[in-house]
């Protein structure tokens, strides 16, 4: 397939972009969130979503996060975002370790400290070592990666910088994953890229017990 030349994959910038120190959209407090949740549970589709989410501990933990109490300012958006998260956390066709490699690399490229901080623990629980987490910042060129891990990290870079997976990368991807898995990978990266835009632009703050970029 003939391809147009895209931007060369860029290295991480030495100077990080500015990020907000306080939220532009104030999260709902616990009392407000409970009141709205109770009201929304009268809607059948919302009740169905809650039941599905609560069956998974990762999804259930979302209810206590600042991102959820901020999203709740727009309940229709919240329902759709949470349903996507359900698919991308409990219905994935790839392993948890592979998922966290993709998410953490996306968070690093997007400079989303909120995503990074919330997925550090998940990454370690999925089997990522401290050295591997550090190498995620370097990307697929870090020498320690095996070919499978490097491939996933390269996919994130191509999608982030060019919104496109090159032929060579696609061929390597196709040798290891089926079409359903490939679609999950693309949507996972896209979802967390989109979420990073929201988190960075609205200034959702990392919870007090989570580690940011400089603390892990």
Backbone as a printed PyTorch tensor [residue, N CA C, xyz], in Angstrom:
tensor([[[  0.8350,  -1.1960,   0.0000],
         [  0.0000,   0.0000,   0.0000],
         [  0.8730,   1.2490,   0.0000]],

        [[  0.5940,   2.1760,  -0.9240],
         [  1.3580,   3.4140,  -0.9740],
         [  0.9040,   4.3280,   0.1530]],

        [[  1.8510,   4.8990,   0.8360],
         [  1.5340,   5.7470,   1.9770],
         [  2.1050,   7.1330,   1.7780]],

        [[  1.3610,   8.1450,   2.2420],
         [  1.8930,   9.4880,   2.2870],
         [  2.8720,   9.5660,   3.4500]],

        [[  3.8860,  10.3390,   3.2850],
         [  4.8660,  10.4940,   4.3520],
         [  4.2720,  11.3550,   5.4610]],

        [[  4.2400,  10.8190,   6.6600],
         [  3.7410,  11.5700,   7.7900],
         [  4.8750,  12.2030,   8.5580]],

        [[  4.5530,  12.7710,   9.6860],
         [  5.5850,  13.3680,  10.5290],
         [  6.4630,  12.2820,  11.1130]],

        [[  7.7430,  12.5360,  11.1530],
         [  8.6590,  11.5920,  11.7720],
         [  8.3460,  11.5010,  13.2530]],

        [[  8.3600,  10.2990,  13.8070],
         [  8.0640,  10.1440,  15.2180],
         [  9.0110,  10.9990,  16.0410]],

        [[  8.4220,  11.8800,  16.8160],
         [  9.2230,  12.8330,  17.5670],
         [  9.6360,  12.2790,  18.9110]],

        [[ 10.7500,  12.7620,  19.3900],
         [ 11.1920,  12.3920,  20.7270],
         [ 10.4500,  13.2460,  21.7420]],

        [[ 10.4040,  12.7420,  22.9690],
         [  9.7660,  13.4770,  24.0500],
         [ 10.4300,  14.8360,  24.2170]],

        [[  9.6130,  15.8820,  24.3120],
         [ 10.1450,  17.2280,  24.4950],
         [ 10.8060,  17.3500,  25.8620]],

        [[ 11.8960,  18.0840,  25.9030],
         [ 12.6060,  18.2740,  27.1670],
         [ 11.8050,  19.1540,  28.1240]],

        [[ 11.0750,  20.1330,  27.5480],
         [ 10.2760,  21.0340,  28.3730],
         [  8.8270,  20.5890,  28.3180]],

        [[  8.2600,  20.3000,  29.4820],
         [  6.8820,  19.8450,  29.5420],
         [  5.9210,  21.0220,  29.3840]],

        [[  4.7770,  20.8080,  28.7220],
         [  3.7970,  21.8830,  28.6240],
         [  3.1770,  22.1780,  29.9890]],

        [[  2.7030,  23.3960,  30.1340],
         [  2.0980,  23.7930,  31.4100],
         [  0.7990,  23.0220,  31.6370]],

        [[  0.5320,  22.7080,  32.8790],
         [ -0.7190,  22.0620,  33.2520],
         [ -1.3410,  22.8160,  34.4230]],

        [[ -2.6450,  22.6920,  34.5440],
         [ -3.3870,  23.4670,  35.5270],
         [ -3.1570,  22.9670,  36.9440]],

        [[ -3.0040,  23.8810,  37.8690],
         [ -2.7900,  23.5440,  39.2730],
         [ -4.0940,  23.4870,  40.0530]],

        [[ -5.1780,  23.9360,  39.4360],
         [ -6.4880,  23.8280,  40.0650],
         [ -7.5280,  23.6190,  38.9650]],

        [[ -8.6370,  22.9890,  39.2860],
         [ -9.6140,  22.6370,  38.2510],
         [-10.3650,  23.8390,  37.6900]],

        [[-10.6210,  23.7860,  36.3970],
         [-11.4890,  24.7790,  35.7680],
         [-12.9530,  24.4170,  35.9560]],

        [[-13.2150,  23.1190,  36.0720],
         [-14.5650,  22.6310,  36.3700],
         [-14.4960,  21.9510,  37.7280]],

        [[-15.1850,  22.5050,  38.6930],
         [-15.1280,  21.9690,  40.0550],
         [-15.8560,  20.6250,  40.1220]],

        [[-15.1960,  19.5820,  40.6250],
         [-15.8810,  18.2840,  40.7670],
         [-17.0520,  18.3910,  41.7430]],

        [[-18.0350,  17.5780,  41.5310],
         [-19.1360,  17.5040,  42.4890],
         [-18.6170,  16.9970,  43.8280]],

        [[-19.1310,  17.5300,  44.9240],
         [-18.7730,  16.9470,  46.2160],
         [-19.5630,  15.6620,  46.4180]],

        [[-19.2270,  14.9140,  47.4520],
         [-19.8360,  13.5940,  47.6570],
         [-21.3490,  13.6780,  47.7950]],

        [[-21.8250,  14.7110,  48.4910],
         [-23.2670,  14.8600,  48.6970],
         [-23.9720,  15.1130,  47.3740]],

        [[-23.4040,  16.0020,  46.5540],
         [-23.9910,  16.3020,  45.2450],
         [-23.9730,  15.0670,  44.3490]],

        [[-22.8420,  14.3520,  44.3540],
         [-22.7130,  13.1630,  43.5160],
         [-23.7310,  12.0950,  43.9050]],

        [[-23.9080,  11.8870,  45.2170],
         [-24.8890,  10.8890,  45.6740],
         [-26.2980,  11.2880,  45.2510]],

        [[-26.5970,  12.5930,  45.3580],
         [-27.9360,  13.0610,  44.9820],
         [-28.1970,  12.8250,  43.4990]],

        [[-27.2280,  13.1420,  42.6630],
         [-27.4040,  12.9640,  41.2260],
         [-27.4430,  11.4790,  40.8670]],

        [[-26.5870,  10.6770,  41.5030],
         [-26.6070,   9.2340,  41.2510],
         [-27.9630,   8.6360,  41.5600]],

        [[-28.5260,   9.0490,  42.6920],
         [-29.8370,   8.5350,  43.0920],
         [-30.9040,   8.9150,  42.0850]],

        [[-30.8250,  10.1410,  41.5990],
         [-31.7760,  10.6160,  40.5950],
         [-31.6240,   9.8560,  39.2900]],

        [[-30.3830,   9.6220,  38.8830],
         [-30.1110,   8.9640,  37.6130],
         [-30.4760,   7.4910,  37.6200]],

        [[-30.4490,   6.8820,  38.7970],
         [-30.7770,   5.4650,  38.8830],
         [-32.2300,   5.1800,  38.5270]],

        [[-33.0280,   6.2270,  38.4190],
         [-34.4030,   6.0570,  37.9460],
         [-34.4530,   5.8240,  36.4410]],

        [[-33.3460,   6.1230,  35.7670],
         [-33.2680,   5.8950,  34.3230],
         [-32.7310,   4.4860,  34.0840]],

        [[-33.4480,   3.7200,  33.3030],
         [-33.1210,   2.3090,  33.1250],
         [-31.7210,   2.0930,  32.5610]],

        [[-31.3180,   2.9420,  31.5950],
         [-30.0030,   2.7360,  30.9800],
         [-28.8900,   3.0420,  31.9730]],

        [[-29.1250,   4.0050,  32.8600],
         [-28.1210,   4.3460,  33.8790],
         [-28.0160,   3.2280,  34.9180]],

        [[-29.1640,   2.6910,  35.3160],
         [-29.1750,   1.5940,  36.2850],
         [-28.4480,   0.3830,  35.7160]],

        [[-28.6520,   0.1220,  34.4380],
         [-28.0010,  -1.0020,  33.7730],
         [-26.4830,  -0.7930,  33.7310]],

        [[-26.0570,   0.4450,  33.4500],
         [-24.6390,   0.7430,  33.4010],
         [-23.9930,   0.5470,  34.7700]],

        [[-24.6400,   1.0460,  35.8160],
         [-24.0950,   0.9100,  37.1570],
         [-23.9440,  -0.5520,  37.5460]],

        [[-24.9220,  -1.3610,  37.2040],
         [-24.8690,  -2.7720,  37.5520],
         [-23.6900,  -3.4460,  36.8640]],

        [[-23.4660,  -3.1180,  35.6150],
         [-22.3610,  -3.6990,  34.8660],
         [-21.0170,  -3.2320,  35.4150]],

        [[-20.9140,  -1.9550,  35.7240],
         [-19.6550,  -1.4090,  36.2110],
         [-19.2770,  -1.9580,  37.5740]],

        [[-20.2600,  -2.1340,  38.4300],
         [-19.9720,  -2.5550,  39.7890],
         [-19.5110,  -4.0070,  39.8740]],

        [[-19.6690,  -4.7500,  38.7880],
         [-19.2020,  -6.1370,  38.7810],
         [-17.6890,  -6.2410,  38.5800]],

        [[-17.0450,  -5.1130,  38.2910],
         [-15.6090,  -5.1120,  38.0580],
         [-14.9460,  -4.1350,  39.0260]],

        [[-13.9500,  -4.5690,  39.8190],
         [-13.3370,  -3.6920,  40.8280],
         [-12.6530,  -2.4700,  40.2410]],

        [[-12.0670,  -2.6040,  39.0430],
         [-11.4230,  -1.4500,  38.4180],
         [-12.4710,  -0.4060,  38.0670]],

        [[-13.5720,  -0.8440,  37.4770],
         [-14.6380,   0.0780,  37.1200],
         [-15.2800,   0.6940,  38.3600]],

        [[-15.4940,  -0.1290,  39.3790],
         [-16.1350,   0.3530,  40.5990],
         [-15.3110,   1.4620,  41.2420]],

        [[-13.9910,   1.3520,  41.1450],
         [-13.1080,   2.3600,  41.7330],
         [-13.2630,   3.7160,  41.0510]],

        [[-13.7590,   3.7210,  39.8010],
         [-13.9300,   4.9810,  39.0840],
         [-14.8590,   5.9370,  39.8170]],

        [[-15.8350,   5.3950,  40.5450],
         [-16.8240,   6.2410,  41.2080],
         [-16.2000,   7.1420,  42.2740]],

        [[-15.0380,   6.7730,  42.7870],
         [-14.3960,   7.5610,  43.8410],
         [-13.3690,   8.5460,  43.2850]],

        [[-13.2040,   8.6000,  41.9770],
         [-12.1610,   9.4190,  41.3780],
         [-12.6630,  10.8150,  41.0030]],

        [[-11.7310,  11.7630,  40.9790],
         [-12.0690,  13.1360,  40.6050],
         [-12.5780,  13.2320,  39.1730]],

        [[-12.0800,  12.3480,  38.2980],
         [-12.5400,  12.3970,  36.9170],
         [-14.0340,  12.0820,  36.8410]],

        [[-14.4940,  11.1480,  37.6490],
         [-15.9150,  10.7920,  37.6250],
         [-16.7740,  11.9330,  38.1580]],

        [[-16.3710,  12.5160,  39.2930],
         [-17.1720,  13.5920,  39.8840],
         [-17.1300,  14.8630,  39.0310]],

        [[-16.1340,  14.9650,  38.1480],
         [-16.1130,  16.0800,  37.1970],
         [-16.9920,  15.7710,  35.9930]],

        [[-16.8700,  14.5690,  35.4640],
         [-17.7120,  14.1660,  34.3360],
         [-19.1970,  14.2490,  34.6750]],

        [[-19.5270,  14.0600,  35.9340],
         [-20.9270,  14.0620,  36.3580],
         [-21.6090,  15.4140,  36.1570]],

        [[-20.8370,  16.4210,  35.8250],
         [-21.4340,  17.7080,  35.4690],
         [-22.2370,  17.5900,  34.1740]],

        [[-21.9450,  16.5500,  33.4000],
         [-22.7110,  16.2590,  32.1800],
         [-23.0430,  14.7680,  32.2120]],

        [[-24.2260,  14.4370,  32.6880],
         [-24.5450,  13.0360,  32.9480],
         [-24.6300,  12.1800,  31.6800]],

        [[-25.1080,  12.7650,  30.5790],
         [-25.2070,  11.9830,  29.3460],
         [-23.8240,  11.6000,  28.8290]],

        [[-22.8940,  12.5440,  28.8860],
         [-21.5180,  12.2460,  28.4930],
         [-20.9350,  11.1810,  29.4210]],

        [[-21.1970,  11.3370,  30.7090],
         [-20.6560,  10.3930,  31.6940],
         [-21.0700,   8.9660,  31.3760]],

        [[-22.3520,   8.7690,  31.0690],
         [-22.8440,   7.4240,  30.7990],
         [-22.1200,   6.8030,  29.6150]],

        [[-21.9130,   7.5750,  28.5780],
         [-21.2620,   7.0330,  27.3820],
         [-19.7750,   6.7630,  27.6190]],

        [[-19.1250,   7.6640,  28.3510],
         [-17.7150,   7.4630,  28.6620],
         [-17.5300,   6.2300,  29.5410]],

        [[-18.4010,   6.0730,  30.5390],
         [-18.2690,   4.9470,  31.4540],
         [-18.5220,   3.6190,  30.7520]],

        [[-19.4270,   3.6000,  29.8040],
         [-19.6650,   2.3730,  29.0590],
         [-18.4470,   2.0010,  28.2160]],

        [[-17.7690,   2.9960,  27.6690],
         [-16.5460,   2.7130,  26.9220],
         [-15.4700,   2.1830,  27.8610]],

        [[-15.3670,   2.7800,  29.0520],
         [-14.3990,   2.2940,  30.0180],
         [-14.6880,   0.8550,  30.4020]],

        [[-15.9480,   0.5060,  30.4970],
         [-16.2930,  -0.8780,  30.8230],
         [-15.7480,  -1.8150,  29.7610]],

        [[-15.9250,  -1.4390,  28.5090],
         [-15.4240,  -2.2700,  27.4180],
         [-13.9030,  -2.3700,  27.4580]],

        [[-13.2500,  -1.2440,  27.7530],
         [-11.7990,  -1.1910,  27.6620],
         [-11.0830,  -1.6650,  28.9200]],

        [[-11.8340,  -2.0120,  29.9540],
         [-11.1770,  -2.5080,  31.1620],
         [-11.5770,  -3.9400,  31.5030]],

        [[-12.8280,  -4.2850,  31.2750],
         [-13.2700,  -5.6200,  31.6780],
         [-13.6090,  -6.5360,  30.5020]],

        [[-13.6810,  -5.9860,  29.3060],
         [-14.0400,  -6.7940,  28.1390],
         [-12.9200,  -6.8390,  27.1060]],

        [[-11.7270,  -6.4500,  27.5160],
         [-10.6210,  -6.3920,  26.5690],
         [-10.1910,  -7.7810,  26.1130]],

        [[ -9.7250,  -7.8400,  24.8650],
         [ -9.2520,  -9.1010,  24.3030],
         [ -7.7330,  -9.2290,  24.3960]],

        [[ -7.0790,  -8.2260,  25.0020],
         [ -5.6430,  -8.3050,  25.2390],
         [ -5.4110,  -8.3850,  26.7490]],

        [[ -4.1880,  -8.7000,  27.1510],
         [ -3.9030,  -8.8780,  28.5720],
         [ -3.8800,  -7.5380,  29.3140]],

        [[ -3.9840,  -7.6030,  30.6430],
         [ -3.9210,  -6.3900,  31.4510],
         [ -2.5730,  -5.7080,  31.3000]],

        [[ -1.5190,  -6.4970,  31.2150],
         [ -0.1830,  -5.9140,  31.0550],
         [ -0.0700,  -5.1560,  29.7400]],

        [[ -0.5810,  -5.7490,  28.6790],
         [ -0.5530,  -5.0780,  27.3810],
         [ -1.3790,  -3.7960,  27.4200]],

        [[ -2.5270,  -3.8780,  28.0630],
         [ -3.3900,  -2.6940,  28.1810],
         [ -2.6660,  -1.5650,  28.9030]],

        [[ -1.9980,  -1.8820,  30.0170],
         [ -1.3440,  -0.8340,  30.7910],
         [ -0.1250,  -0.2660,  30.0760]],

        [[  0.5720,  -1.0650,  29.2910],
         [  1.6520,  -0.5300,  28.4470],
         [  1.1010,   0.5490,  27.5180]],

        [[ -0.0140,   0.2450,  26.8830],
         [ -0.6300,   1.1800,  25.9460],
         [ -1.1230,   2.4460,  26.6470]],

        [[ -1.7780,   2.2620,  27.7820],
         [ -2.3450,   3.4100,  28.5020],
         [ -1.2450,   4.3120,  29.0540]],

        [[ -0.2390,   3.7290,  29.6740],
         [  0.8180,   4.5390,  30.2800],
         [  1.6270,   5.2870,  29.2240]],

        [[  1.8920,   4.6530,  28.0840],
         [  2.6050,   5.3670,  27.0220],
         [  1.7530,   6.5200,  26.4910]],

        [[  0.4610,   6.2860,  26.3370],
         [ -0.4390,   7.3520,  25.8960],
         [ -0.4440,   8.4950,  26.9040]],

        [[ -0.5360,   8.1510,  28.1790],
         [ -0.5420,   9.1760,  29.2320],
         [  0.7450,   9.9950,  29.2100]],

        [[  1.8790,   9.3200,  28.9940],
         [  3.1680,  10.0190,  28.9720],
         [  3.2590,  10.9740,  27.7870]],

        [[  2.8660,  10.5010,  26.6010],
         [  2.9280,  11.3590,  25.4160],
         [  1.9830,  12.5510,  25.5310]],

        [[  0.8150,  12.3200,  26.1170],
         [ -0.1730,  13.3960,  26.2840],
         [  0.1390,  14.2910,  27.4850]],

        [[  1.1600,  13.9420,  28.2240],
         [  1.5070,  14.6060,  29.4730],
         [  0.2770,  14.7320,  30.3700]],

        [[ -0.4060,  13.6030,  30.5130],
         [ -1.5750,  13.5330,  31.3820],
         [ -1.1570,  12.9090,  32.7080]],

        [[ -0.8140,  13.7640,  33.6500],
         [ -0.3550,  13.2710,  34.9460],
         [ -1.4600,  12.5180,  35.6730]],

        [[ -2.6990,  12.9070,  35.4300],
         [ -3.8180,  12.2210,  36.0800],
         [ -3.9070,  10.7750,  35.5970]],

        [[ -3.8570,  10.5760,  34.2950],
         [ -3.8810,   9.2100,  33.7620],
         [ -2.6710,   8.4200,  34.2440]],

        [[ -1.5100,   9.0520,  34.1760],
         [ -0.2860,   8.3720,  34.5890],
         [ -0.3780,   7.9310,  36.0430]],

        [[ -0.7700,   8.8430,  36.9150],
         [ -0.8350,   8.5370,  38.3390],
         [ -1.8310,   7.4420,  38.6740]],

        [[ -2.9580,   7.4260,  37.9680],
         [ -3.9790,   6.4270,  38.2520],
         [ -3.6720,   5.0710,  37.6430]],

        [[ -2.7720,   5.0330,  36.6590],
         [ -2.4520,   3.7480,  36.0350],
         [ -1.0990,   3.1920,  36.4570]],

        [[ -0.3420,   3.9390,  37.2500],
         [  0.9170,   3.3890,  37.7600],
         [  0.6740,   2.1190,  38.5710]],

        [[ -0.2470,   2.2130,  39.5060],
         [ -0.5410,   1.0530,  40.3540],
         [ -1.1280,  -0.0830,  39.5310]],

        [[ -2.0340,   0.2410,  38.6160],
         [ -2.6250,  -0.7900,  37.7650],
         [ -1.5600,  -1.4760,  36.9140]],

        [[ -0.6080,  -0.6810,  36.4460],
         [  0.4790,  -1.2570,  35.6530],
         [  1.3230,  -2.2190,  36.4640]],

        [[  1.6350,  -1.8270,  37.6880],
         [  2.4360,  -2.7010,  38.5530],
         [  1.6540,  -3.9580,  38.9280]],

        [[  0.3540,  -3.7940,  39.1710],
         [ -0.4730,  -4.9550,  39.4770],
         [ -0.5570,  -5.9040,  38.2860]],

        [[ -0.4220,  -5.3530,  37.0860],
         [ -0.4730,  -6.1760,  35.8710],
         [  0.8690,  -6.8150,  35.5470]],

        [[  1.9120,  -6.4850,  36.3360],
         [  3.2000,  -7.1370,  36.1470],
         [  4.3240,  -6.2600,  35.6240]],

        [[  4.0770,  -4.9750,  35.3910],
         [  5.1280,  -4.0940,  34.9170],
         [  6.1040,  -3.7830,  36.0500]],

        [[  7.3890,  -3.8390,  35.7540],
         [  8.4060,  -3.5440,  36.7520],
         [  8.7060,  -2.0430,  36.7560]],

        [[  9.4120,  -1.5880,  37.7830],
         [  9.7970,  -0.1750,  37.8620],
         [ 10.6600,   0.2140,  36.6660]],

        [[ 11.5490,  -0.6830,  36.2510],
         [ 12.4030,  -0.3980,  35.0930],
         [ 11.5740,  -0.2880,  33.8170]],

        [[ 10.5970,  -1.1660,  33.6600],
         [  9.7430,  -1.1050,  32.4770],
         [  8.9170,   0.1730,  32.4630]],

        [[  8.4190,   0.5720,  33.6200],
         [  7.6460,   1.8120,  33.7000],
         [  8.5200,   3.0080,  33.3310]],

        [[  9.7700,   2.9920,  33.7710],
         [ 10.6920,   4.0600,  33.4000],
         [ 10.9650,   4.0370,  31.8940]],

        [[ 11.0690,   2.8360,  31.3270],
         [ 11.3410,   2.7110,  29.8970],
         [ 10.1430,   3.1110,  29.0380]],

        [[  8.9560,   3.0910,  29.6170],
         [  7.7730,   3.5650,  28.8800],
         [  7.9680,   5.0200,  28.4800]],

        [[  8.6390,   5.7940,  29.3320],
         [  8.9000,   7.2000,  29.0290],
         [  9.8240,   7.3410,  27.8190]],

        [[ 10.7570,   6.4030,  27.6720],
         [ 11.6770,   6.4260,  26.5290],
         [ 10.9540,   5.9890,  25.2730]],

        [[ 10.1040,   4.9690,  25.3990],
         [  9.3460,   4.4840,  24.2630],
         [  9.8930,   3.1890,  23.6910]],

        [[  9.4930,   2.8940,  22.4580],
         [  9.8110,   1.5840,  21.8620],
         [ 11.2830,   1.4160,  21.5390]],

        [[ 12.0550,   2.5090,  21.5670],
         [ 13.4810,   2.4050,  21.2380],
         [ 14.3310,   1.9400,  22.4180]],

        [[ 13.7680,   1.8690,  23.6160],
         [ 14.5370,   1.3880,  24.7690],
         [ 14.9930,  -0.0500,  24.5020]],

        [[ 16.2610,  -0.3170,  24.7420],
         [ 16.8430,  -1.6020,  24.3640],
         [ 16.2530,  -2.7850,  25.1220]],

        [[ 15.7550,  -2.5500,  26.3150],
         [ 15.2980,  -3.6630,  27.1560],
         [ 13.9920,  -4.3100,  26.6900]],

        [[ 13.2310,  -3.6340,  25.8340],
         [ 11.9510,  -4.1870,  25.4240],
         [ 12.1250,  -5.4120,  24.5310]],

        [[ 11.2360,  -6.4010,  24.7140],
         [ 11.1760,  -7.4710,  23.7180],
         [ 10.3760,  -6.9590,  22.5230]],

        [[ 10.3510,  -7.7180,  21.4600],
         [  9.7190,  -7.2440,  20.2190],
         [  8.2280,  -6.9870,  20.3780]],

        [[  7.5420,  -7.7850,  21.1970],
         [  6.1010,  -7.6210,  21.3830],
         [  5.7740,  -6.3260,  22.1210]],

        [[  6.5030,  -6.0440,  23.2020],
         [  6.2820,  -4.8150,  23.9660],
         [  6.6390,  -3.5910,  23.1240]],

        [[  7.7570,  -3.6750,  22.4100],
         [  8.1850,  -2.5540,  21.5720],
         [  7.1380,  -2.2480,  20.5040]],

        [[  6.5170,  -3.2980,  19.9630],
         [  5.4840,  -3.1190,  18.9510],
         [  4.3090,  -2.3180,  19.5050]],

        [[  3.8430,  -2.6620,  20.6890],
         [  2.7190,  -1.9470,  21.2850],
         [  3.0560,  -0.4790,  21.5290]],

        [[  4.2510,  -0.2270,  22.0170],
         [  4.6610,   1.1520,  22.2830],
         [  4.8050,   1.9450,  20.9840]],

        [[  5.2650,   1.2740,  19.9400],
         [  5.3910,   1.9420,  18.6430],
         [  4.0230,   2.2910,  18.0790]],

        [[  3.0610,   1.4170,  18.2810],
         [  1.6970,   1.6860,  17.8220],
         [  1.1630,   2.9550,  18.4780]],

        [[  1.3860,   3.0960,  19.7880],
         [  0.9330,   4.3040,  20.4880],
         [  1.5690,   5.5400,  19.8630]],

        [[  2.8730,   5.4800,  19.6040],
         [  3.5610,   6.6340,  19.0340],
         [  3.0080,   6.9910,  17.6530]],

        [[  2.7880,   5.9820,  16.8290],
         [  2.2770,   6.2560,  15.4800],
         [  0.8740,   6.8480,  15.5360]],

        [[  0.0300,   6.3200,  16.3900],
         [ -1.3230,   6.8410,  16.5140],
         [ -1.3160,   8.2530,  17.1000]],

        [[ -0.4150,   8.4970,  18.0530],
         [ -0.3570,   9.8090,  18.6960],
         [  0.1640,  10.8710,  17.7290]],

        [[  1.2420,  10.5740,  17.0190],
         [  1.8770,  11.5790,  16.1770],
         [  1.2480,  11.7060,  14.7920]],

        [[  0.7650,  10.5780,  14.2230],
         [  0.2740,  10.5980,  12.8450],
         [ -1.1740,  10.1380,  12.6810]],

        [[ -1.8060,   9.6800,  13.7720],
         [ -3.1720,   9.1440,  13.6700],
         [ -3.2610,   8.0510,  12.6060]],

        [[ -2.2260,   7.2170,  12.5620],
         [ -2.1350,   6.2230,  11.4950],
         [ -1.1090,   5.1660,  11.8870]],

        [[ -1.4220,   3.9100,  11.5740],
         [ -0.4760,   2.8140,  11.7760],
         [  0.1450,   2.4700,  10.4280]],

        [[  1.4570,   2.5190,  10.3430],
         [  2.1440,   2.2670,   9.0770],
         [  2.0030,   0.8050,   8.6460]],

        [[  2.2870,   0.5430,   7.3820],
         [  2.1650,  -0.8140,   6.8450],
         [  3.0450,  -1.8120,   7.5890]],

        [[  4.2910,  -1.4460,   7.8330],
         [  5.2080,  -2.3640,   8.5000],
         [  4.7190,  -2.7070,   9.9100]],

        [[  4.2500,  -1.6930,  10.6140],
         [  3.7480,  -1.9210,  11.9690],
         [  2.4660,  -2.7430,  11.9280]],

        [[  1.6120,  -2.4710,  10.9500],
         [  0.3700,  -3.2370,  10.8170],
         [  0.6580,  -4.7140,  10.5350]],

        [[  1.6180,  -4.9720,   9.6960],
         [  1.9690,  -6.3610,   9.3740],
         [  2.4620,  -7.0920,  10.6270]],

        [[  3.2880,  -6.4180,  11.4100],
         [  3.7650,  -7.0290,  12.6490],
         [  2.6250,  -7.2400,  13.6300]],

        [[  1.7210,  -6.2770,  13.6740],
         [  0.5530,  -6.3720,  14.5570],
         [ -0.3470,  -7.5250,  14.1400]],

        [[ -0.5170,  -7.6720,  12.8380],
         [ -1.4040,  -8.6990,  12.2900],
         [ -0.8670, -10.1080,  12.5160]],

        [[  0.4350, -10.2340,  12.6870],
         [  1.0330, -11.5420,  12.9530],
         [  0.7770, -12.0190,  14.3780]],

        [[  0.5310, -11.0830,  15.2760],
         [  0.3870, -11.4230,  16.6950],
         [ -1.0510, -11.3500,  17.1880]],

        [[ -1.8580, -10.4680,  16.6090],
         [ -3.2130, -10.2360,  17.1070],
         [ -4.2410, -10.4460,  16.0070]],

        [[ -5.4610, -10.8160,  16.4230],
         [ -6.5450, -10.9150,  15.4440],
         [ -7.2070,  -9.5430,  15.2980]],

        [[ -8.1750,  -9.4580,  14.3870],
         [ -8.7830,  -8.1630,  14.0940],
         [ -9.5080,  -7.5680,  15.3010]],

        [[-10.1570,  -8.4130,  16.0880],
         [-10.8530,  -7.9150,  17.2690],
         [ -9.8690,  -7.2890,  18.2540]],

        [[ -8.7450,  -7.9350,  18.4420],
         [ -7.7240,  -7.3970,  19.3500],
         [ -7.1210,  -6.1060,  18.8110]],

        [[ -6.8920,  -6.0720,  17.5120],
         [ -6.3350,  -4.8590,  16.9020],
         [ -7.2980,  -3.6810,  17.0850]],

        [[ -8.5660,  -3.9200,  16.9060],
         [ -9.5480,  -2.8590,  17.0980],
         [ -9.5760,  -2.3910,  18.5530]],

        [[ -9.4750,  -3.3370,  19.4860],
         [ -9.4170,  -2.9650,  20.8950],
         [ -8.2020,  -2.0740,  21.1780]],

        [[ -7.0720,  -2.4240,  20.5930],
         [ -5.8490,  -1.6550,  20.7970],
         [ -6.0160,  -0.2250,  20.2860]],

        [[ -6.5400,  -0.0820,  19.0830],
         [ -6.7130,   1.2510,  18.5000],
         [ -7.6910,   2.0840,  19.3130]],

        [[ -8.8210,   1.4940,  19.6920],
         [ -9.8090,   2.2500,  20.4590],
         [ -9.3160,   2.5710,  21.8630]],

        [[ -8.5110,   1.6840,  22.4430],
         [ -7.9600,   1.9480,  23.7650],
         [ -7.0610,   3.1780,  23.7330]],

        [[ -6.1490,   3.2300,  22.7760],
         [ -5.2570,   4.3810,  22.6550],
         [ -6.0600,   5.6520,  22.3810]],

        [[ -7.0270,   5.5460,  21.4800],
         [ -7.8510,   6.7070,  21.1530],
         [ -8.6640,   7.2060,  22.3360]],

        [[ -9.2220,   6.2830,  23.1190],
         [-10.0320,   6.6530,  24.2770],
         [ -9.1940,   7.3970,  25.3090]],

        [[ -8.0130,   6.9040,  25.5800],
         [ -7.1920,   7.5580,  26.6030],
         [ -6.5480,   8.8430,  26.0920]],

        [[ -6.3750,   8.9630,  24.7850],
         [ -5.9430,  10.2260,  24.1990],
         [ -7.0540,  11.2690,  24.3740]],

        [[ -8.2680,  10.8680,  24.0680],
         [ -9.4190,  11.7500,  24.2430],
         [ -9.5820,  12.1500,  25.7100]],

        [[ -9.4710,  11.1710,  26.5950],
         [ -9.6230,  11.4590,  28.0170],
         [ -8.5440,  12.4330,  28.4930]],

        [[ -7.3150,  12.2790,  27.9700],
         [ -6.2320,  13.1920,  28.3500],
         [ -6.5620,  14.6290,  27.9540]],

        [[ -7.1910,  14.8090,  26.8070],
         [ -7.6080,  16.1470,  26.3790],
         [ -8.5630,  16.7580,  27.4030]],

        [[ -9.4980,  15.9560,  27.8500],
         [-10.4760,  16.4250,  28.8380],
         [ -9.7930,  16.7230,  30.1720]],

        [[ -8.9780,  15.7890,  30.6480],
         [ -8.3270,  15.9410,  31.9480],
         [ -7.4010,  17.1590,  31.9720]],

        [[ -6.5940,  17.3110,  30.9290],
         [ -5.6450,  18.4170,  30.8800],
         [ -6.3510,  19.7650,  30.7340]],

        [[ -7.3930,  19.7980,  29.9040],
         [ -8.0680,  21.0630,  29.6240],
         [ -8.9490,  21.5320,  30.7730]],

        [[ -9.5390,  20.5990,  31.5040],
         [-10.4190,  20.9780,  32.6110],
         [ -9.6880,  21.0180,  33.9460]],

        [[ -8.4520,  20.5250,  33.9700],
         [ -7.6620,  20.6080,  35.1930],
         [ -8.0750,  19.6330,  36.2830]],

        [[ -8.5240,  18.4420,  35.8920],
         [ -8.8620,  17.4320,  36.9000],
         [ -7.5940,  17.1070,  37.6890]],

        [[ -7.6750,  17.2120,  39.0030],
         [ -6.4940,  17.0730,  39.8560],
         [ -6.3150,  15.6280,  40.3290]],

        [[ -5.0630,  15.2240,  40.3860],
         [ -4.7240,  13.8850,  40.8520],
         [ -5.0990,  13.7280,  42.3200]],

        [[ -5.6650,  12.5800,  42.6830],
         [ -6.0410,  12.3350,  44.0750],
         [ -4.8050,  12.3650,  44.9760]],

        [[ -5.0090,  12.7360,  46.2290],
         [ -3.8940,  12.9860,  47.1440],
         [ -3.0050,  11.7540,  47.3460]],

        [[ -3.5640,  10.5640,  47.2000],
         [ -2.7960,   9.3380,  47.4660],
         [ -2.1790,   8.7300,  46.2110]],

        [[ -2.1750,   9.4720,  45.1120],
         [ -1.6110,   8.9830,  43.8550],
         [ -0.3020,   9.7180,  43.5470]],

        [[  0.6230,   9.0100,  42.9020],
         [  1.9160,   9.5900,  42.5550],
         [  1.8870,  10.1490,  41.1400]],

        [[  2.4810,  11.3270,  40.9800],
         [  2.5560,  11.9490,  39.6720],
         [  3.8360,  11.5970,  38.9510]],

        [[  4.1710,  12.3670,  37.9160],
         [  5.3430,  12.0910,  37.0950],
         [  6.6410,  12.1140,  37.8930]],

        [[  6.7520,  13.0340,  38.8180],
         [  8.0250,  13.2230,  39.5130],
         [  8.1520,  12.3940,  40.7860]],

        [[  7.1080,  11.6370,  41.1120],
         [  7.0980,  10.9620,  42.4050],
         [  7.1890,   9.4540,  42.3200]],

        [[  6.9770,   8.8870,  41.1160],
         [  6.8780,   7.4380,  41.0470],
         [  8.2150,   6.7640,  41.1880]]])
